[in-house]
Amino acid sequence: MTATGQTVSGVPGRYAGALFDLAREQKAVDQVGRDLATFGELIEQSPDLARLVRSPVFSAGNQLAAIETVTAQSGMSALTLNFIRLVARNRRLPAIAEMIRGYSMLAAAAKGEVRAEVTSAEKLSPKHVDELKAALKASIGRDVQLSVTVDPALLGGLVVRVGSRMLDNSLRTKLSNLKIAMKGTA
């Protein structure tokens, strides 16, 4: 069994670890990773699907039927589809995003990569993403796989998380710190 406790713990970690072990046995780690990323994007892009996945109001049968419809034309591997069906049958769909993240972390670790989560105020250009990867690789000494999200509330700058370390270089945090400092001098 893989050491999922280091990446994602609890039920999502166990599911991600079990899927990773099966994918590794079938030499399908990359394919399953792409499939899970596709499914995660489908959830993010469809408010109805997100509600279906996250809500305990829908029965497992209803969730399974909807998942079957959504994934029918996706071209996902049988292993990934069976995993998603199992998660739906076991009423664990609300944790699927954590399972996907856990699987991604396990796959990155198996390749010798480190996974970093980057939040920016606006969409980063491919050039900036490449520069950020290079800077993180120089700092950490290993290849870095980035997960980039956008949060306009940051106002500017970046928040970078690598493992348990976080660098918050956002304008929002700087302004907040300045506000606290100003209150101290008054």
Stockholm file with secondary structure:
# STOCKHOLM 1.0

chainA/1-186         MTATGQTVSGVPGRYAGALFDLAREQKAVDQVGRDLATFGELIEQSPDLARLVRSPVFSAGNQLAAIETVTAQSGMSALTLNFIRLVARNRRLPAIAEMIRGYSMLAAAAKGEVRAEVTSAEKLSPKHVDELKAALKASIGRDVQLSVTVDPALLGGLVVRVGSRMLDNSLRTKLSNLKIAMKGTA
#=GR chainA/1-186 SS CCCGGGTSCHHHHHHHHHHHHHHHHTTCHHHHHHHHHHHHHHHHHCHHHHHHHHCTTSCHHHHHHHHHHHHTTSCCCHHHHHHHHHHHHTTCGGGHHHHHHHHHHHHHHHTTEEEEEEEESSCCCHHHHHHHHHHHHHHHSSEEEEEEEECGGGCSEEEEEETTEEEEEEHHHHHHHHHHHHHHHC
#=GC SS_cons         CCCGGGTSCHHHHHHHHHHHHHHHHTTCHHHHHHHHHHHHHHHHHCHHHHHHHHCTTSCHHHHHHHHHHHHTTSCCCHHHHHHHHHHHHTTCGGGHHHHHHHHHHHHHHHTTEEEEEEEESSCCCHHHHHHHHHHHHHHHSSEEEEEEEECGGGCSEEEEEETTEEEEEEHHHHHHHHHHHHHHHC
//
